[in-house]
Amino acid sequence: MSKENEKANSQLHNARTARKDEFYTQYVDIQKEMNAYLEYNPDVFRGKTILLPCDDPEWSNFTKFFAQNFENFGLKKLISTSLSIESKDLQNYQPTLFETESPKFDQEKTKIKGKIFILDHDTNHNGKIDIDDLERDYLEWDGDFRSDEIKKLRDESDIIITNPPFSLFREFVARIIEGKKNFVILWNVNAITYKEIFPLLKSNQMWLGPSITSGDREFWVPSDYPLNSAGRRIDETHEFYTHFIRVKGVRRFSNLDHGRRHQPLQLMTMADNLKFSKHKEIRENGYPKYDNYDAIEVSYTDAIPSDYEGVMGVPITFLDKYNPEQFEIIDINPHFFSMIEQWLEKPKQLTLTQVGKKDPYARILIRHKK
């Protein structure tokens, strides 16, 4: 594991511990991701009901983006829900002017009830359906995605799009798969290695989204989010959500198709890689074989030899470039699931660096399709 990924997971663990799981995506990042699905299939959202759970309708750019594009995308219905203030454990929360001016505002309900925004018709009779037609109300319960109330909304929807609670990612995915829904969700790239997630990637029930392949992303977080000053910047224009955190190694996970996953990797032969690869390690050491598995080590995705017919161990970030018509995913390296599980259970006792030392080849095993 890289130090970068270890830092990213440390940030997520802090969120889990502090019950501050809300990371709000910037509008431009949402636009870039959704446009990629639309470029591949212009009707991907047409006639669909989109559910944005674990969201905050008043602050969320997901709600804003889909409400503003309701007619352009041909949506049938947009539903956005959030946890109650008490469930989110927000300190010193003050309702927005938008909330307090609503005819349905209730001082007590706003603390203990989740919120729901629905958009499905022209409420102000101005001839178009857009963000001004959002209807708000309180949920019966606190808005937890595990509740029967949210499950019912899930069953009503076609596509689920959100940043799920980082501490409950695997359970969130399980409920989406159970409901047989399309989805676009965000988590750390190391989710690839989870025993609940990897089989979905292997069987092409899930893949990485198109807009994030490297680097980090900046998210809004509540102003009382536990974060040192080095990882935070202030924007006073956003009232309660004024802090931004940069999170490394994030990816979007989806089962909506996009063009990037059908682009074949352009590769050199093994002989050419040994002579001309930009990676000194490949030129000097070649492709060593594993001691405990009949496969070769390929440390870099762009160094995959085009003419090797056997099994190859590649970095988990290979999935950024994975084309299911070009490659077959065989497995993930033995024992890695158990190492990751140990870290998830005892992150303070076992660092990801120690996991890497115990099993240095955190690799996906692949081979070319003939």
PAMI-699907 format. One line per field, with one value per residue (C-alpha): residue number from 1; x negated, y, z negated. Coordinates in Angstrom, 2 decimals, m for minus. Layout:
N
kolgu <- [NUM_...]
c1 <- [X_...]
c2 <- [Y_...]
c3 <- [Z_...]
//
This chain:
370
kolgu <- [1_2_3_4_5_6_7_8_9_10_11_12_13_14_15_16_17_18_19_20_21_22_23_24_25_26_27_28_29_30_31_32_33_34_35_36_37_38_39_40_41_42_43_44_45_46_47_48_49_50_51_52_53_54_55_56_57_58_59_60_61_62_63_64_65_66_67_68_69_70_71_72_73_74_75_76_77_78_79_80_81_82_83_84_85_86_87_88_89_90_91_92_93_94_95_96_97_98_99_100_101_102_103_104_105_106_107_108_109_110_111_112_113_114_115_116_117_118_119_120_121_122_123_124_125_126_127_128_129_130_131_132_133_134_135_136_137_138_139_140_141_142_143_144_145_146_147_148_149_150_151_152_153_154_155_156_157_158_159_160_161_162_163_164_165_166_167_168_169_170_171_172_173_174_175_176_177_178_179_180_181_182_183_184_185_186_187_188_189_190_191_192_193_194_195_196_197_198_199_200_201_202_203_204_205_206_207_208_209_210_211_212_213_214_215_216_217_218_219_220_221_222_223_224_225_226_227_228_229_230_231_232_233_234_235_236_237_238_239_240_241_242_243_244_245_246_247_248_249_250_251_252_253_254_255_256_257_258_259_260_261_262_263_264_265_266_267_268_269_270_271_272_273_274_275_276_277_278_279_280_281_282_283_284_285_286_287_288_289_290_291_292_293_294_295_296_297_298_299_300_301_302_303_304_305_306_307_308_309_310_311_312_313_314_315_316_317_318_319_320_321_322_323_324_325_326_327_328_329_330_331_332_333_334_335_336_337_338_339_340_341_342_343_344_345_346_347_348_349_350_351_352_353_354_355_356_357_358_359_360_361_362_363_364_365_366_367_368_369_370]
c1 <- [0.00_m1.21_m1.55_0.99_3.63_2.82_3.40_6.67_7.93_6.85_9.05_11.98_11.35_11.43_14.80_16.03_14.88_16.30_19.65_18.92_19.36_20.62_18.39_20.13_19.07_18.40_20.75_18.06_17.04_20.64_21.07_17.92_18.96_22.56_21.64_19.51_22.54_24.62_22.00_22.12_25.93_27.86_30.99_29.34_31.55_34.63_37.84_35.93_36.52_33.27_32.79_30.13_30.01_27.54_27.71_28.56_31.05_30.37_26.61_26.12_24.82_26.25_29.75_28.95_27.43_30.29_33.00_31.52_31.27_34.58_36.11_32.83_32.30_35.96_36.23_39.44_38.79_36.02_35.94_33.33_33.11_30.87_30.27_31.71_29.53_29.32_28.27_25.52_24.32_23.89_23.00_24.44_26.55_28.70_31.54_31.09_33.37_34.58_35.67_37.25_39.31_40.86_44.53_43.64_40.79_41.00_38.40_38.59_38.92_35.89_33.75_35.03_36.51_34.74_35.61_36.94_37.12_39.20_39.29_41.71_43.94_44.26_45.38_45.14_46.85_44.20_44.11_40.97_39.77_36.61_35.02_37.73_40.29_38.65_41.14_39.71_41.00_39.82_39.45_41.25_37.91_34.33_33.41_30.99_30.60_31.07_34.62_37.73_38.70_35.59_35.76_39.21_37.81_34.99_37.51_39.34_36.20_34.20_30.82_29.13_26.47_24.66_21.60_22.65_21.49_17.83_18.14_21.00_19.89_20.06_23.50_24.72_23.50_25.16_28.52_28.16_27.29_30.15_32.53_31.04_30.54_28.22_25.91_23.03_21.33_17.98_15.39_11.66_9.92_9.00_12.66_11.60_9.94_12.95_14.30_17.84_16.79_14.16_16.52_18.84_15.93_14.75_18.20_18.77_21.66_19.69_16.83_14.98_16.58_15.06_14.11_11.57_8.44_5.76_4.96_7.38_10.68_11.92_15.15_17.21_17.42_19.28_17.47_16.96_15.39_12.29_9.52_6.16_5.61_3.24_6.05_8.68_9.59_12.39_15.16_17.42_20.02_21.33_22.48_22.45_20.47_17.46_14.56_13.06_11.06_8.85_9.22_6.69_7.34_11.11_13.02_16.58_18.09_20.95_22.87_23.88_21.95_19.50_17.16_13.85_14.31_14.55_11.35_8.58_5.25_2.49_m0.35_m3.82_m5.05_m7.09_m10.26_m9.61_m8.82_m12.12_m13.93_m11.88_m9.63_m9.75_m9.99_m13.58_m12.38_m10.89_m13.95_m16.34_m14.34_m11.80_m8.72_m9.51_m7.29_m5.57_m6.78_m3.30_m1.27_m1.75_m1.74_m4.16_m4.46_m3.52_m4.09_m2.65_0.53_m1.14_m3.80_m1.36_m2.87_m0.47_m1.64_m1.78_0.88_0.57_1.81_0.41_0.53_1.30_1.93_5.51_5.50_5.48_9.26_9.10_8.18_9.93_11.69_13.81_13.52_9.71_9.00_10.41_10.16_9.11_8.79_7.09_3.82_4.22_4.50_5.07_8.73_7.73_5.11_7.56_10.14_7.60_6.95_10.65_11.21_8.11_6.80_4.92_3.08_2.30_1.39_1.82_m1.96_m2.22_0.42_m1.73_m4.80_m2.91_m1.61_m3.68_m1.82_1.58_2.42_5.37_4.73_5.70_5.04_5.71_8.90_8.21]
c2 <- [0.00_3.48_6.18_8.18_5.47_4.98_8.70_8.58_5.63_7.37_10.33_7.98_6.22_9.61_10.26_6.89_7.52_11.02_10.14_12.92_11.02_13.87_14.76_17.08_16.89_20.02_20.79_20.63_17.12_15.90_17.46_15.82_12.36_12.52_13.96_10.88_8.60_10.92_10.96_7.17_7.00_10.31_8.61_7.12_9.22_9.54_8.38_7.42_8.09_9.12_8.72_10.76_9.18_10.12_13.57_16.98_18.51_22.07_21.83_19.05_19.81_16.45_17.76_21.06_19.41_17.02_19.55_22.10_19.47_17.73_18.49_18.26_14.71_13.74_12.64_11.16_11.99_13.20_12.22_13.54_12.59_13.33_12.24_14.16_16.74_14.57_11.51_13.49_14.72_18.26_20.79_24.32_23.69_26.59_26.06_27.95_30.80_28.53_25.98_28.34_30.12_26.85_26.44_22.99_24.16_22.64_23.50_20.09_17.95_19.57_18.11_14.56_13.86_13.27_15.54_14.71_16.81_15.63_17.01_15.56_18.36_22.09_23.30_27.05_26.81_28.71_26.21_24.29_21.83_22.92_23.54_26.06_23.25_21.13_20.17_19.64_17.74_15.74_11.98_9.84_8.66_9.90_9.22_6.34_4.44_1.17_2.11_0.63_4.16_4.65_1.07_1.83_4.86_2.66_0.21_3.08_4.43_3.36_4.95_5.72_8.43_9.68_9.75_7.09_7.24_6.25_4.10_2.07_1.72_m2.07_m2.26_0.51_m1.39_m4.59_m2.83_m1.40_m4.80_m6.35_m3.87_m4.51_m0.81_1.21_3.42_5.88_6.09_7.22_5.66_5.06_3.03_0.38_m0.70_m2.75_m5.18_m5.72_m9.25_m7.92_m5.59_m7.43_m10.22_m7.53_m6.03_m9.42_m10.38_m6.98_m6.07_m2.96_m0.95_2.31_5.52_7.59_10.93_10.07_8.07_9.65_12.47_13.73_15.58_18.43_18.09_20.32_19.15_20.57_23.45_21.39_18.48_17.22_18.28_19.97_23.30_21.85_19.91_22.59_25.81_28.20_29.54_31.88_31.97_28.51_29.27_26.07_23.98_26.25_23.80_21.86_18.69_17.14_13.34_11.23_8.01_8.35_6.68_6.48_3.01_2.43_0.01_2.67_2.09_4.65_4.84_4.72_1.12_0.01_1.69_m0.92_m0.31_0.32_m1.96_m3.06_m6.63_m8.10_m7.82_m4.13_m3.40_m4.98_m2.65_0.53_0.73_4.10_2.21_1.43_m1.42_m3.22_m2.66_m3.92_m6.64_m7.74_m9.61_m11.81_m14.77_m15.09_m17.74_m18.87_m18.37_m19.13_m15.54_m12.74_m9.44_m6.38_m3.34_m0.80_m0.94_0.59_m2.16_m5.04_m7.10_m7.39_m10.89_m12.67_m15.40_m16.34_m14.76_m11.36_m9.57_m5.87_m2.92_m2.38_0.93_m1.21_m1.06_2.60_1.28_m2.08_m3.07_m6.23_m7.07_m7.00_m8.61_m11.22_m10.73_m14.00_m13.20_m11.00_m12.17_m14.75_m13.58_m9.92_m10.01_m11.17_m8.44_m5.71_m7.12_m6.98_m3.32_m2.47_m4.10_m2.71_0.30_1.69_m1.58_m2.47_0.22_m0.21_0.00_m3.08_m4.80_m4.11_m5.58_m8.74_m9.15_m6.90_m7.84_m6.13_m7.25_m8.12_m11.24_m10.87_m12.32_m11.29_m12.47_m14.44]
c3 <- [0.00_0.84_m1.79_0.24_m0.05_m3.72_m4.32_m2.40_m4.44_m7.63_m6.67_m6.10_m9.42_m11.18_m9.57_m10.78_m14.33_m14.50_m12.86_m10.36_m7.13_m4.98_m2.06_0.41_4.06_6.07_8.95_11.65_10.55_10.74_14.17_15.52_14.30_15.49_18.87_19.55_19.14_21.29_24.05_24.19_23.94_24.33_22.95_19.85_17.51_19.72_18.06_14.92_11.24_9.56_5.81_4.02_0.54_m2.22_m0.66_m2.06_0.36_m0.80_m0.33_2.17_5.65_6.73_6.02_7.71_10.80_11.50_10.63_13.03_15.77_15.08_18.47_20.43_19.18_19.52_15.89_14.55_10.89_8.58_4.90_2.46_m1.22_m4.17_m7.74_m10.65_m12.39_m15.52_m13.51_m11.81_m15.20_m13.90_m16.57_m16.63_m13.55_m12.43_m9.90_m6.65_m5.61_m2.80_m5.39_m7.91_m5.23_m4.08_m5.08_m6.41_m8.67_m12.15_m14.80_m16.45_m13.33_m11.74_m14.54_m14.66_m11.23_m7.95_m5.04_m1.61_1.54_4.51_8.04_10.58_11.92_12.53_9.10_9.80_13.21_15.12_17.97_17.00_14.36_12.60_9.21_8.24_8.32_5.60_2.89_m0.57_m3.55_m6.56_m6.53_m9.10_m10.50_m10.63_m6.98_m7.59_m4.30_m6.20_m7.24_m5.63_m4.59_m2.46_m1.23_0.15_1.99_3.30_4.70_6.41_8.07_11.14_10.40_7.07_7.02_3.92_1.72_m0.82_m4.43_m4.24_m7.34_m5.83_m2.22_m2.03_m3.60_m1.29_1.79_0.55_0.36_3.86_5.30_3.36_4.99_8.47_9.12_11.31_9.28_9.16_5.75_4.36_2.09_1.83_4.53_1.94_1.89_4.93_2.52_0.22_0.26_0.82_3.66_5.70_6.89_8.30_10.24_11.41_12.72_14.38_12.11_11.11_12.56_11.98_13.16_15.98_14.44_11.70_12.46_10.29_7.90_5.28_5.05_2.89_0.92_m1.34_m4.95_m7.97_m9.65_m12.83_m10.93_m12.85_m10.52_m10.92_m9.21_m6.61_m4.98_m5.09_m3.36_m4.25_m2.02_m3.94_m1.14_m2.05_m5.63_m7.70_m5.17_m4.92_m5.05_m2.19_m2.55_0.11_0.19_2.08_3.96_4.38_7.21_8.40_8.60_11.02_13.19_15.73_18.92_20.32_23.26_21.43_20.31_23.95_25.10_25.54_23.88_26.41_25.33_26.45_26.72_23.89_25.98_26.70_23.05_21.97_24.38_24.45_21.37_19.63_16.37_15.41_13.20_16.22_18.41_15.72_13.93_16.51_15.31_12.29_11.47_8.12_5.71_4.71_7.88_11.58_12.78_13.62_11.79_13.86_11.68_14.11_16.17_19.22_19.08_19.56_22.42_25.33_26.29_22.92_22.75_19.07_15.85_14.80_11.46_11.98_9.60_8.44_10.37_13.53_13.20_14.27_17.74_17.63_20.85_20.36_24.06_23.83_20.43_18.09_14.34_12.72_9.04_6.49_4.96_2.15_m1.47_m0.59_m1.66_m5.14_m5.45_m4.50_m6.90_m9.73_m8.98_m8.83_m12.20_m13.94_m11.96_m14.96_m15.60_m11.97_m9.45_m5.72_m5.39_m7.62_m5.48_m2.44_m4.14_m5.06_m1.52_0.79_3.96_3.71_7.21_9.40_11.47_15.13_18.57_22.14_23.75_26.93]
//
